[in-house]
Amino acid sequence: MGKVQLENIKAYAHHGCLPQETNIGSDYLVNVSVETSLLKASISDQLKDTVDYVHINKIVKQEMAIPSKLLEHVAKRIIDRIFLELPSVEKSMVSVSKINPPINGDVEKVTVSLNLNRE
């Protein structure tokens, strides 16, 4: 098994439970890690034999554009799409971070991480 990781995918989105969060929106960072066999690609040197990280980035951007109340829900939607569209992926970890969350305090970001195995 090997890993393909995308780190700090930047997105502006409208997630949150408070009306001002969904109206105004905020900056987010998304990290994705998928586990799959990379042996064939390591030998063939062909994109068709690996997980295309451009495809993962597209999934993240599309799912981040759909407003949700909870970051957990966004992370699960991203993983569901990865498993649906990239059949060689066995495990996926997604973390979604809201930059400067609207909470009473000086907090740089809040992060939710979800790790799932293909069923």
LINQUI-V757312 format. One record per residue. RES is the residue in one small letter. SS is DSSP state (H for helix, E for strand, - for the rest). NEAR is the number of other C-alpha atoms within 12 Angstrom. Layout:
RES	SS	NEAR
RES	SS	NEAR
This chain:
m	-	17
g	E	21
k	E	23
v	E	29
q	E	25
l	E	27
e	E	22
n	E	22
i	E	28
k	E	24
a	E	27
y	E	27
a	E	32
h	-	28
h	-	36
g	-	29
c	-	17
l	-	18
p	H	15
q	H	15
e	H	25
t	H	22
n	H	15
i	H	16
g	-	28
s	E	26
d	E	29
y	E	34
l	E	33
v	E	39
n	E	34
v	E	39
s	E	35
v	E	38
e	E	28
t	E	28
s	-	21
l	-	25
l	H	16
k	H	18
a	H	19
s	H	16
i	H	12
s	H	12
d	-	12
q	-	14
l	H	16
k	H	16
d	H	20
t	-	30
v	-	35
d	-	27
y	H	25
v	H	19
h	H	22
i	H	35
n	H	30
k	H	22
i	H	32
v	H	39
k	H	29
q	H	20
e	H	30
m	H	37
a	-	24
i	-	25
p	-	27
s	-	25
k	-	21
l	-	26
l	H	33
e	H	26
h	H	24
v	H	37
a	H	38
k	H	30
r	H	31
i	H	41
i	H	38
d	H	30
r	H	26
i	H	39
f	H	27
l	H	18
e	H	17
l	-	28
p	-	23
s	-	28
v	-	34
e	-	28
k	E	29
s	E	39
m	E	34
v	E	42
s	E	36
v	E	41
s	E	37
k	E	37
i	E	27
n	-	20
p	-	25
p	-	24
i	-	15
n	-	8
g	-	10
d	-	11
v	-	14
e	-	17
k	E	21
v	E	24
t	E	25
v	E	24
s	E	27
l	E	28
n	E	24
l	E	25
n	E	21
r	-	21
e	-	12
